[in-house]
């Protein structure tokens, strides 16, 4: 810990005009790319439920989509601390573009292929996609001033979720009049601006002093040790991992609720998904009004409220109740997720931020286990019952984590 006390002031690019010129352009291009990505995500889930009709297959596809986050976030964070981050993120996006094209080819020819090919190509594409968040989160403090990080995280999340409002509605309408292949082609085209904007990013110097160089060479053992020695980071990681398993699989299971339980069509599914995204946009915007001092205090309650709304989702019997609950769930779950990212960014030194952030972001890989586990249960029990079970277990475990955090805090204060 003492290594960071005498750290020199950084010549950060965020202190230049870059934060006022590049980041808005980056947000716009990210919105365009996310529009295509969320169209594919919505269409793929509905396509599997509609054409294959198996909760188990849906679980395996979304398992393949999220499981690369277990290891690729570490890979991305490791190289983000050692390489030119501009070249690195361009390379990752290049792989993403190639595998997006491969995904189009496989699904286009799916009639003659086994569903396992979808699982394989989705996994391959998300190997690159899962490396990107660690690099982007390590890059963010270099182009945004420290006091604006929480706002930047909120705006970025809002831009993604704004795309998630329009994408499911558009995908639902298009699926009702055409096949899934044109949607995938549109996704590829919409990724192009996100790729090209990266070439406008200047080369970002990694480290400029001997201390920084020494820290950059530290591996994940050091990064994990740093998290363990920081009560804020350690306790935040415990709570985040817990809710990644119990809370966040709900999105992948939504097509099962809409089609098999409520017996609604693709357009209705698009509207329901858009409602969740609208709540998430509002959650991202609200984050900028939460002060740094209140982030950690409010964060556990955001998680418990999210699980409470998930519990209520299992009892959704009318369209109005469903829309209200899914809106609240989107709002609180996004607040929880974005706040966790902000806490880590604000409490991590620049030289090891890539590795530390990758440890946090790898918690998204836990979602894959939750998706696989709960979709297998859904094949035997109703999806409404499983949603309520997830919410109940999430409330109990997150409250237990909160009491543990409170006990640890009081113990540290008494020393």
Secondary structure, 3 states (H helix, E strand, C coil): CHHHCCCCCCCCHHHCCHHHHHHHHHHHHHHHHHHHHHHHHHHHHHHHHHHCCCHHHHHHHHHHHHHCHHHHHHHHHHHHCCCCHHHHHHHHHHHHHHHHHHHHHHHHCHHHCCCHHHHHHHHHHHHHHHHHHHHHHHHHHHHCCHHHHHHHHHHHHHHHHHHHHHHHHHHHHHHCCCCCHHHHHHHHHHHHHHHHHHHHCCCCCCCCCHHHHHHHCCCHHHHHHHHHHCHHHHHHHHHHHHHHHHCCCHHHHHHHHHHHHCCCCHHHHHHHHHHHHHHHHHHHHHHHHCCHHHHHHHHHHHHHHHHHHHHHHCCCCCHHHHHHHHHHHHHHHHHHHHHHHHHHHHCCCHHHHHHHHHHHHHHHHHHHHHHHHHHHHHCCCCHHHHHHHHHHHHHHHHHHHHHHHHHHHHHHHHC
